[in-house]
Every structure is written in C-alpha cells, then in structure tokens.
C-alpha cells in the first residue's frame, strides 16, 4: 500500500512539473509575441506621424545593384554583395576540396 501511494505521489509531482513547464513556456512565447507586435505597432505609428509613411523603420533593407543597404534604427550599413559572393565561392571550393580529399583517403584505406 505504501509503495503504491508513494509511486502515485511521485507521478503526480512530475505531472505537475510538466504542466508548470508548459505553462511557463507558453507565457514566455506569448510575452515575446506581444512585445514584438507592440514594438512594430509603435514604430509604424511614430513613423506615420513623423514622416507620413506607413512603413516599418526599425529594420529596413534596400537593394542598390551590387550593394545592399541595411538600416537599423537610422544607422546604415552598406554591404557589397560581390565581395560576399566571392567569399561564399571560396568557402564552397574549400569544402569541395576537403570532401574530395576525404573521399580519396577513405577509398585508399578501404
């Protein structure tokens, strides 16, 4: 009797812990969604009052041919896409060469 009681008690304790954990995760997720929605609404409202544009201005992307302009809270960052493409091509070649070397080494040892 005592062991059945302690087992059911332990199961109930862990069930309550799981329920509490799920509620905490749901509350944090809801908080994050509400906070993000509030920030977006305030940004759009302030932007429409100040500049007359209905746009999201905390984070903005503009494509200028070979460059991408990223504006984060009125701080502009200009990224040259051509350099980025060259770096990615080099990285792809390095991975490709290492895979070929790895295949060659495994075929020689096998």
C-alpha positions in Angstrom: 0.0 0.0 0.0 2.7 2.4 1.0 4.7 1.8 -2.2 1.6 2.3 -4.4 0.9 5.6 -2.6 4.5 6.9 -3.0 4.6 5.9 -6.7 1.3 7.7 -7.5 2.5 10.7 -5.4 5.8 10.8 -7.4 3.9 10.5 -10.7 1.6 13.4 -9.7 4.6 15.6 -8.7 6.3 15.1 -12.1 3.0 15.6 -13.9 2.5 18.9 -12.1 6.1 19.9 -13.0 5.4 19.2 -16.7 2.2 21.2 -16.6 4.1 24.1 -14.9 6.9 24.0 -17.5 4.4 24.0 -20.4 2.6 27.0 -18.9 5.9 28.9 -18.4 7.0 28.3 -22.0 3.5 29.3 -23.3 3.7 32.5 -21.2 7.2 33.4 -22.4 6.1 32.8 -26.0 3.0 34.9 -25.6 5.1 37.7 -24.0 7.6 37.6 -26.9 4.8 37.8 -29.5 3.0 40.7 -27.7 6.3 42.6 -27.2 7.2 42.2 -30.9 3.7 43.2 -32.0 3.8 46.2 -29.7 7.2 47.4 -31.0 6.0 47.1 -34.6 2.8 49.0 -34.0 4.5 51.8 -32.1 7.2 52.1 -34.8 4.7 52.2 -37.6 2.6 54.8 -35.7 5.5 57.1 -34.9 6.8 56.7 -38.5 3.5 57.7 -39.9 3.2 60.7 -37.6 6.8 62.0 -38.2 7.4 61.2 -41.9 3.9 60.4 -43.2 5.0 56.9 -44.4 3.3 53.7 -43.3 6.5 51.7 -43.1 8.5 49.7 -40.6 11.7 51.7 -39.9 13.4 49.8 -37.1 14.9 47.5 -39.7 14.9 48.2 -43.4 16.6 46.6 -46.4 17.2 48.3 -49.7 18.9 46.8 -52.8 21.2 49.1 -54.8 22.5 46.8 -57.5 25.8 45.3 -56.2 25.2 46.7 -52.7 22.6 46.1 -50.0 21.8 48.9 -47.6 20.6 47.7 -44.2 19.2 50.4 -41.9 18.9 49.5 -38.2 17.3 52.3 -36.1 18.6 55.0 -38.5 22.1 53.5 -38.6 23.0 52.5 -42.1 25.2 49.6 -43.1 26.3 49.1 -46.7 27.2 45.5 -47.7 28.9 44.8 -51.0 27.3 41.7 -52.4 30.0 40.9 -54.9 32.6 40.5 -52.1 30.1 38.3 -50.3 29.6 36.1 -53.4 33.4 35.8 -53.8 33.8 34.7 -50.1 31.0 32.2 -50.4 32.5 30.8 -53.6 35.9 30.4 -51.9 34.2 28.7 -49.0 32.3 26.3 -51.3 35.6 25.5 -53.1 37.3 24.8 -49.8 34.5 22.4 -48.6 34.5 20.7 -52.0 38.3 20.2 -51.9 38.2 18.7 -48.4 35.3 16.4 -49.4 37.3 15.1 -52.4 40.4 14.6 -50.2 38.3 12.8 -47.6 36.8 10.5 -50.3 40.2 9.8 -51.8 41.7 8.9 -48.4 38.8 6.7 -47.5 38.9 4.8 -50.9 42.7 4.3 -50.5 42.3 2.9 -46.9 39.2 0.7 -47.8 
